[in-house]
């Protein structure tokens, strides 16, 4: 008699445990699938960034921007030591510091920095804006 009473209860408990186990397995599969998807996204992002860097580096091989700015800065440096050009250099710097707008100065910083391979993101722009 006791067996007849315990058997249905054990069956119900077993079914409940099996259902609980299947739910846990399903939750685990979802978590694993989500983690794998996030890993794939991160891998694609990293690969894309590496490809972009390689592409930008390849483009710089035929670019003349860095040579242009090197010549400009070299000429300014030489002009600072030539007595007959020193006044022009001084006046040029005074004029730029007093009359060029901030946006122009920031654009110039970005152009020069990028030609030499520096990456300027939001943090870099914030630094320029503080000046």
N, C-alpha and C positions, 0 to 999 in steps of 0.2 A: 504494500500500500504506500509506504514512504517512497519507494522507488518510483511509483506512478506519479507522485506529486513533485518529486525532485527532477525527474527527467524533462518535463516541459519547461521548468524554470531554468535548468541548465541549458536547454536548447535556446531559449530566449536570450540568456546571458551570452552564450556562444555567438549567436547571430549579432548581438549588439557589439561584442568585441571585434568580430570580423568586420563589421561596418566601420567601426572606429579605426581599425588597422588600415582599411582601404582608404579612408579619408586622410589619414596621416601619409600614406604612400602617395596619394594624389597631391597633397600639399608639398611634399618633398619634390615630386616631379616638377611641379610648377616653379618652385624655388630654383631647382637645378636649371630648368629651361630659361628662366629669367637671368640667372647668372651667366649662362652660356651666351645669351643674346647680348648682354651688356659687355661681355668680354669681346665678342665679335665687333661690336660697335667701337670699342676702345681700340682694338687692333686696326680697324679700318681708318679711324681717325689718326692714329699714330703713323700708319703707312701713308695716308694722304699728306700729312704734314712733312714727312720725310721726302715724298715725291715732290712736293711743292718746293722744299728747300733745295733739292737737287736741280729742279727746273730753274729756280732763280739763280742758283750758282752758275748753271750752264749759260743763262742769258747774260750774266755779268762778264763772261769771257770775251764777248764781242762788244761790250759796252765801253764807251769812252768817258762816262760820267766821272769815274774816280780819277782818271788822268786829268780831266778838265779841272776838277777842284784842287788837285795837287798842283797844277800849274798856277791856278789863281792864288792859292795860299803861298806858293813859292815866290810868285811875283811880288805879292804884298810884303813878304818877309825881306826880300832883296831891297825893295823900295824903302823899307824902314832904315836901311843902312846907307842909302845913297843921299848925301846932303841935299842935292837939288830936287829930290822927290819927297823928302820927309814932311814938308809943309802940306803937300797934297794928301799924303796918307793921313796926317793928323786931321786935316779938314774933312776928309772923307769919313773917318770914324766918328768925328763929332756930328757931322750931318746925319749919318745913319743912326746914331744913338738918340738924337733929338727929334728926327723927323720920320723915321720909318715906323709904321704901325706894328703892334704886337703880332698880328696875324702874319705879316710879312716875315718878321723875324722867326716865328715858329715854323713857317713853311721852309725858310732857308735852313734852319736846323735839321728839319726832317729830310730835305733833299740831300744835304751834305752827309748826314748820318747814314741814310739809306745807300748812298753811292759807295760808302766804305763798308757796307754790310751790317750796319747796326739795325736791329729791329726796335721800332718805337711803337709801343702799344699805348693803352690808356694811361698806364703809370708814367710813361715818358712824357706824354702830352700834359698830364697833370703837373709834372715838374716844370715844364715850360710855362704853364699858366701861373705858377707861383711867383715867377720872376717879375 
